[in-house]
Amino acid sequence: MLVLRTLVLSPLHGYGISKAIRANSSEALDIEFGSLYPALKRLEVKGWVSAKWEVSENNRKAKYYRLTAAGRKQLQREHSKWAEFVSAVAQIMGPVAEGGNK
């Protein structure tokens, strides 16, 4: 979901995706490349992203990933599921009790 969301604005190469997720999460999320590239391959196989070799801003060849129409639809589904999950957890957790047990 985070990769799809990151690609909404523009195509990015793997390092750019990782950097954007880290920056947009205030450095809280750091996606390891060993996890990112297999995930990108799975998203490509599912048709949610497309990939094309291009020249990067550093004048090097890099594989750029773009969100497809199917990927946009999947992102909407994932966002809805995420909102339901967050709501369910918030319901269970409730407000933090002051002076509660530690």
Secondary structure in CASP SS format (residue, H / E / C, confidence):
PFRMAT SS
TARGET T0000
AUTHOR 0000-0000-0000
METHOD secondary structure of the structure
MODEL  1
M C 1.00
L H 1.00
V H 1.00
L H 1.00
R H 1.00
T H 1.00
L C 1.00
V C 1.00
L C 1.00
S C 1.00
P C 1.00
L E 1.00
H E 1.00
G H 1.00
Y H 1.00
G H 1.00
I H 1.00
S H 1.00
K H 1.00
A H 1.00
I H 1.00
R H 1.00
A H 1.00
N H 1.00
S C 1.00
S C 1.00
E C 1.00
A C 1.00
L C 1.00
D C 1.00
I C 1.00
E C 1.00
F H 1.00
G H 1.00
S H 1.00
L H 1.00
Y H 1.00
P H 1.00
A H 1.00
L H 1.00
K H 1.00
R H 1.00
L H 1.00
E H 1.00
V H 1.00
K C 1.00
G C 1.00
W C 1.00
V E 1.00
S E 1.00
A E 1.00
K E 1.00
W E 1.00
E E 1.00
V E 1.00
S C 1.00
E C 1.00
N C 1.00
N C 1.00
R C 1.00
K E 1.00
A E 1.00
K E 1.00
Y E 1.00
Y E 1.00
R E 1.00
L E 1.00
T C 1.00
A H 1.00
A H 1.00
G H 1.00
R H 1.00
K H 1.00
Q H 1.00
L H 1.00
Q H 1.00
R H 1.00
E H 1.00
H H 1.00
S H 1.00
K H 1.00
W H 1.00
A H 1.00
E H 1.00
F H 1.00
V H 1.00
S H 1.00
A H 1.00
V H 1.00
A H 1.00
Q H 1.00
I H 1.00
M H 1.00
G C 1.00
P C 1.00
V C 1.00
A C 1.00
E C 1.00
G C 1.00
G C 1.00
N C 1.00
K C 1.00
END
